[in-house]
Amino acid sequence: MKHIPSLRVLATAVAAILAGCSSTPLAPVAPPRVAVQPMAPPAEAQVTPPAAEPAFGQASNATTPRAYRADAASHLYGLNQNRIYKGKLPPLLYAIGVLQVEVDGRGQVRNLSWMRAPKHAPEVIAEIERTVRAAAPFPVPARMGKVVYTDTWLWHKSGQFQLDTLTEGQL
């Protein structure tokens, strides 16, 4: 029975610790009041409107829709890195779609037009359209003003994809 005194000591220590944990809550302390004086914007900022720059500072120097397609594909890959199928695609894909995208002079998507829609997979159609619209603004087609480009979406059953422009090929 040598363990009984050590159990009593342990129980007493636990009770003391628990008793020390109870306390009355402190009243909230209000932050000190500081007088804030609004600053007037500089006169220069009031006269000069901000320059319209593309998001992420991207612009495309492409002179043809085919050249722009590579910039657009790189932009889409950059925004969807975790959704890009790594390596060569298997021989049988879940869906393949050919989509035409119209991008205006500010990089905004103006129109999507399916040249070959994967009609057996309406969820893929919707997801590709959502992905393209969410990627706006695209690189500004600086040398063309606006552009209509076409790319082929290679869709794996996992939901990952590659674009024909940047594909790693198939097995």
N, C-alpha and C positions, 0 to 999 in steps of 0.2 A: 504494500500500500504506500510505497514511497512516491507514487505519482500523484496522489491526491493533493498534497500541499502545492505542487507545481501547477496543478489545474486551477486551484483557488487563486494563485498568484496571476496566472494567465487570465482568468475570468475577471479579476479585479482590474487588471491593466486594460482589458478591452472595454470594461464599463467606464473607466476613467477617460479613455480616448473618445468614446461615444458621447460622454457628458460634455467634453470640450468642444464637440462639433455643433452643439446647439447654441445658437446666439440669436439675438434680436436683430431684425434687418435694419440696416442703416437708412436714414432718410435720404432721398435723392438730392444730389447737390446740383444746383442750377449753374450752368456755365456763366462765366463773367460776361457782362455786356460790353461790347466793343462798338464804338461808333464807326460805321462804314460809310465813306463818302463815295458816291458813284463817280467813276472816271469817264470823262467825255472821250469818245474815240478821236484819234488824230484827224485833223481836217483832211489830210490826204486820203484816209480810208473812207471818208464820207463822199468824196468826189469820184474816186476810181472804183468801179465795180470789180469784184473778184473775177479773175480770168477763169473761163470754163476749161478745166483740165480733166482728162479722163481719170476714172478711179484707178488706183494703183499706179498712176503715172505711165500707163501703157499706151503706146501708139504703134500702129502697124505702118511700115513703109512699103507694103506690098502694092504692086501696080496691076495685079490681075486677081480675079476671084480665086484661082487655084493657089496662088502664093499666099493670099489672105487665109485660106483654109488651114494652112500649117500654123499660122499665128493663133487662129481660133481654137484649133485642136490643142495646142500647147496651153492655152488659157483654160480650157475645160479640164485638161489633165491636172493642171496646177490646183484647181479648186476641188477636184474629186480624187485626190491621190489614193485614198483608201478604197475607192470603188473601181480602180483600174485593174484589169486582169493582168497579172504578172506572167511573163513568158509567152510561149506559143499557145494559141488557143487549140482546143480539141477539134477534131474534124467535124463533129456535129454540134452546131450552136442552137441555143433555144430560140433566138430571134435575130433577124438581120433586117435593118431598116435603112432607107436612103432618105435623108431629110435635107430640104433646102431651107436656109436661114437667111433672112434679110436683116442686115445691120445698118442702122442709120449713121450719120456723121458724128454722133456723140457716143457710139458704141452700144446703143440700145437696140434690143430685138424688136423689129417692127412686124415681122410676119414669119410664120413657120408653115412650110408646105411639104407634105409627104409625097415623094416621088414613088416610093415603094414602102408602104406601111406593113409592119408585121401584124396583120389583122387577127391572126390566131392568138395573139398575146396583147390584148388591149391594155393590160397593166404596164407593159413595156412601152407602148406608145405614150401613155400618160406620164410615165417616169422620165422618158427621154425629153418630152416637151417641158416638164417641170424643171429638169436639170439645165436645159438650155436657157430657159427664162431666168432661172435663179443665178446663172453665171453672168448676167448683164451687170455692169457694162462690159462689153467685149473690147478688145483693143480697137481704138479709133482708126477707121480706114482713112488715114490722113491724105494719101495721094489719090484716092478714088472718090472721096466725099461720102459715098455709101457703097454697100456691096451686097450681092446675093451670092452665097457660096453653098456648095453641096458637099456633104460628107456621109459616109456609110457607117452606121452603128452596128458593131458586132457584139451581140449580147449573149453572155454565158448564163446558164440556168441558176448560178449562184447570185445573180444580180450585178455581177461585175461586167465591165465592158472594155472594149478597145474601139478606137476610131480607125477607120481604114487608113487615114493619113499617117497615123503613128503606130500602126499595128506591128506586132512582133511576128506576125505570120501564124500559120496553123501547122499542126503536126501532120 
